[in-house]
Amino acid sequence: MAYGQHQSFYLRDRWLSKAVKQLRTDSRFFYDKEAFEKIGLGKNMVQSLRFWVVATNMVEEKTNEERKKVHHITDFGDIIDRYDRHIQYYDTASLLHYHLSNEKEPSTVWYWFFNLLDETAISKEELYNQFVKWVDENEGKAISHKSLKRDIDCLIKLYTAGENAQDPEEIIQSPINKVSLLSERNGVIYKRTPVSIEDVGLIALYYTLVDYCYKNEVYTVSVEEIINQNGLWGKVFNMNRNLTIQALHKLTSHKQHPVIFTRTNNLDTVQIPQINPISFLEEEYKRKVHIHS
């Protein structure tokens, strides 16, 4: 698992597009001594951005033939950069959030907060204490508690910066802020249930479902699974049963890839078409951009 790699900087607006632009011509950009000047950020911010591009699945880190680390834009990252590089759509913000929180690495605190933490309202101090306890129980080595505190602080800022910040540095909202899945009031952190499907985006919801099925090689899932399984709607997007049912009904009317939603007395099941999540996402963004152009 991984901790504190964001250098205490939450993801800022336009950072991802700046990084992708540089990486299109230089896969070793993050190891360039002049990188901070080329991209117009401080040195620590560049190191932070290296974490964010990987954590959001915009970029993957590999080792080349010379055993040097390089960064390549993923198919997902390429689609987002081509169709919504400034993250104007709710779907895009939700997709970035999904990739941050659906796996234990490299953004462990996001995975823990959205998938494993049951509380929907918790004080910041108790949130930190519970995270420390979980890490201590699940790690085979000691992890700096200062690093874990920075993780909690960064997670909160990613969704709340700009709400009522006194510090000028915290007025800038993150591109994921518009998803509004978390709020802070009087030292208490709240998980927020989306008001409507549009607050997450139907494309994002369908993609996460297709991605889950594709990775696990299953094409029938129950509503209970969608609500309770790590990495799916109830966990990652704080969605309740009512909103989940609404979204599934909408997906039965999808023009290219309708789901089959079967409701019975004992078990409500959803049959998902066997489609590649990346191919699906490109189809959807092509259509979305065409409609809005």
C-alpha positions in Angstrom: 0.0 0.0 0.0 1.1 3.6 -0.5 1.0 6.7 1.6 1.9 10.4 1.5 3.1 10.5 -2.1 1.1 13.7 -3.0 3.6 15.9 -1.1 0.6 17.4 0.8 -0.7 19.0 -2.5 -4.2 18.1 -3.6 -4.8 17.9 -7.3 -5.3 21.3 -8.9 -7.2 22.4 -11.9 -5.3 22.0 -15.3 -2.5 19.9 -13.7 -3.5 16.7 -15.5 -3.6 18.3 -18.9 -0.3 20.0 -18.3 1.4 16.7 -17.4 -0.1 14.8 -20.3 1.1 17.5 -22.7 4.6 17.1 -21.5 4.5 13.3 -21.4 3.3 13.1 -25.0 6.8 14.1 -26.1 8.9 13.0 -23.1 8.2 9.9 -21.1 11.0 10.8 -18.7 9.6 14.3 -18.1 9.2 13.8 -14.3 12.9 13.0 -14.1 14.0 16.1 -16.0 15.8 18.6 -13.6 14.1 21.4 -15.5 10.6 19.9 -15.3 9.3 22.4 -12.8 10.3 25.3 -15.1 8.8 23.7 -18.2 5.5 23.0 -16.5 5.3 26.2 -14.4 5.0 24.5 -11.0 7.2 24.3 -7.9 9.5 21.3 -7.5 7.4 19.6 -4.8 4.3 20.2 -6.9 5.8 18.4 -9.8 6.5 15.4 -7.6 2.9 15.6 -6.4 1.7 15.7 -10.0 3.7 12.5 -10.7 1.5 10.8 -8.1 -1.8 12.3 -9.3 -1.4 11.3 -12.9 -0.8 7.7 -11.9 -3.4 7.6 -9.1 -6.1 8.9 -11.5 -5.1 6.3 -14.1 -4.3 9.0 -16.6 -0.7 7.7 -16.8 1.0 4.4 -16.0 4.6 4.2 -14.6 6.8 1.5 -16.2 10.5 0.6 -16.5 12.1 0.8 -19.9 14.8 -1.4 -21.4 17.5 0.7 -19.7 15.8 0.0 -16.4 14.7 3.6 -16.0 11.3 4.7 -14.9 9.0 6.1 -17.6 5.5 7.4 -17.8 3.1 6.5 -20.6 -0.4 7.9 -21.1 -3.1 5.2 -20.7 -5.9 4.6 -23.1 -8.2 6.1 -20.5 -5.9 9.1 -20.1 -5.8 9.6 -23.9 -9.6 9.6 -24.1 -10.0 12.1 -21.3 -7.3 14.4 -22.7 -8.8 14.3 -26.2 -12.4 14.8 -25.2 -12.5 16.7 -21.9 -9.0 17.7 -20.9 -10.2 20.6 -18.8 -12.6 18.3 -16.9 -15.8 20.2 -17.7 -18.1 17.2 -17.4 -19.3 15.6 -14.2 -18.7 12.2 -15.8 -15.0 13.0 -16.1 -14.6 14.2 -12.5 -16.4 11.1 -11.4 -14.2 8.8 -13.5 -11.0 10.3 -12.0 -12.5 9.9 -8.5 -13.4 6.2 -9.4 -9.8 5.4 -10.4 -8.5 7.1 -7.3 -10.7 5.1 -4.9 -11.3 1.7 -6.5 -8.0 0.0 -5.7 -5.6 0.0 -2.7 -2.7 1.4 -4.6 -1.3 4.0 -5.1 -4.0 6.1 -3.3 -4.6 3.8 -0.3 -6.4 6.4 1.9 -9.1 7.0 -0.9 -9.7 3.2 -1.1 -10.0 2.9 2.6 -12.3 6.0 3.1 -14.8 5.2 0.4 -14.8 1.3 0.5 -13.9 0.3 4.0 -15.0 3.1 6.3 -18.6 2.6 7.3 -19.3 5.9 9.1 -21.0 8.6 7.0 -20.3 11.3 9.6 -17.1 11.4 11.6 -14.9 14.0 13.3 -11.6 14.7 11.6 -9.7 13.5 14.6 -11.6 10.2 14.8 -11.1 9.8 11.0 -7.4 10.1 11.5 -7.4 7.7 14.4 -9.4 5.1 12.6 -7.1 5.3 9.5 -4.0 4.9 11.7 -5.5 1.9 13.4 -6.4 0.3 10.1 -2.9 0.9 8.7 -1.2 -0.4 11.8 -3.3 -3.6 11.6 -2.8 -4.2 7.9 0.8 -3.2 7.3 3.8 -5.3 8.1 6.0 -2.3 8.7 5.7 1.0 10.7 4.2 3.9 8.7 4.8 7.5 9.7 1.7 8.8 11.4 2.6 12.3 10.1 2.4 10.8 6.6 -1.0 9.3 7.4 -2.3 12.6 8.7 -1.2 14.3 5.5 -3.2 11.7 3.6 -6.3 12.5 5.6 -5.9 16.2 5.1 -5.2 15.9 1.4 -8.3 13.6 0.9 -10.5 16.2 2.6 -9.1 19.1 0.7 -9.5 17.4 -2.7 -13.3 17.5 -2.3 -13.8 20.6 -0.1 -11.1 23.2 -0.9 -12.7 26.5 -1.8 -15.9 25.9 0.2 -15.0 28.3 3.0 -11.2 28.4 3.1 -9.4 31.3 4.7 -6.1 30.4 3.2 -5.6 31.8 -0.3 -3.8 28.6 -1.3 -7.0 26.6 -0.5 -9.4 28.7 -2.6 -8.4 26.8 -5.7 -10.8 23.9 -6.2 -9.7 20.6 -7.5 -11.2 19.3 -10.8 -12.8 16.5 -8.7 -14.5 19.0 -6.4 -17.6 19.1 -8.6 -18.6 15.5 -7.7 -19.4 16.7 -4.1 -19.0 13.4 -2.4 -17.6 14.8 0.8 -18.1 17.9 2.9 -16.7 19.3 6.1 -18.6 21.3 8.7 -17.4 22.3 12.2 -14.7 19.7 12.1 -17.0 16.9 11.1 -16.5 15.0 7.7 -19.6 13.9 5.9 -20.0 11.4 3.1 -22.6 12.9 0.8 -25.1 10.9 -1.2 -25.6 12.4 -4.7 -28.9 14.2 -5.1 -29.3 13.0 -8.7 -27.7 10.7 -11.3 -26.5 13.8 -13.1 -24.3 14.6 -10.1 -22.2 11.6 -10.9 -23.0 11.1 -14.6 -24.5 8.2 -16.4 -21.4 7.5 -18.5 -19.3 7.3 -15.4 -21.7 5.0 -13.7 -22.0 2.6 -16.7 -18.2 2.7 -17.2 -17.5 1.6 -13.6 -20.0 -1.2 -13.9 -18.5 -2.4 -17.2 -15.0 -2.0 -15.8 -15.8 -4.1 -12.8 -17.4 -6.9 -14.9 -14.6 -6.8 -17.4 -11.9 -7.2 -14.8 -13.7 -9.9 -12.9 -15.0 -11.7 -16.0 -18.6 -11.7 -14.7 -21.5 -10.2 -16.6 -24.4 -10.6 -14.2 -24.3 -8.7 -10.9 -27.0 -8.2 -8.2 -28.2 -4.9 -7.1 -26.9 -5.7 -3.6 -23.5 -6.2 -5.1 -23.6 -2.9 -6.9 -24.5 -1.2 -3.6 -22.2 -3.1 -1.3 -19.2 -4.4 -3.3 -15.9 -2.4 -3.0 -15.3 -0.4 -6.2 -19.0 -0.2 -7.2 -21.6 2.5 -6.9 -22.7 2.3 -3.3 -19.2 2.5 -2.0 -17.3 4.7 -4.5 -20.1 7.1 -5.1 -22.0 6.9 -1.8 -25.1 5.9 -3.8 -28.2 4.6 -2.0 -30.6 1.9 -3.3 -33.2 4.3 -4.7 -30.6 6.2 -6.9 -29.0 2.9 -7.9 -32.4 1.6 -9.1 -33.1 4.8 -11.0 -29.7 4.6 -12.8 -30.2 1.0 -13.7 -33.6 1.7 -15.3 -31.9 4.4 -17.4 -29.3 2.0 -18.5 -31.9 -0.5 -19.8 -32.7 2.2 -22.4 -29.1 2.7 -23.5 -29.2 2.9 -27.4 -26.1 0.8 -28.1 -25.6 -1.3 -25.0 -28.7 -1.7 -22.9 -28.5 -3.7 -19.7 -31.1 -6.3 -18.8 -32.5 -5.5 -15.3 -34.5 -8.4 -13.8 -36.4 -7.8 -10.7 -37.7 -10.7 -8.6 -38.9 -11.2 -5.1 -35.6 -12.7 -3.9 -32.9 -11.1 -6.0 -32.7 -8.1 -8.4 -30.0 -8.9 -11.0 -28.4 -6.9 -13.9 -27.0 -8.4 -17.0 -24.2 -6.3 -18.5 -23.2 -6.5 -22.2 -19.7 -8.0 -22.8 -18.0 -4.8 -24.0 -14.5 -3.4 -23.5 -14.6 -0.5 -21.0 -12.2 1.6 -23.0 -14.0 1.1 -26.3 -17.3 1.9 -24.5 -15.9 5.1 -23.0 -14.6 6.4 -26.3 -18.0 5.8 -28.0 -19.7 7.7 -25.2 -17.3 10.7 -25.2 -17.5 11.0 -29.0 -21.2 11.2 -28.8 -21.2 13.5 -25.7 -18.8 15.9 -27.3 -20.7 15.9 -30.6 -24.0 16.7 -28.8 -22.4 19.6 -26.9 -20.4 21.0 -29.9 
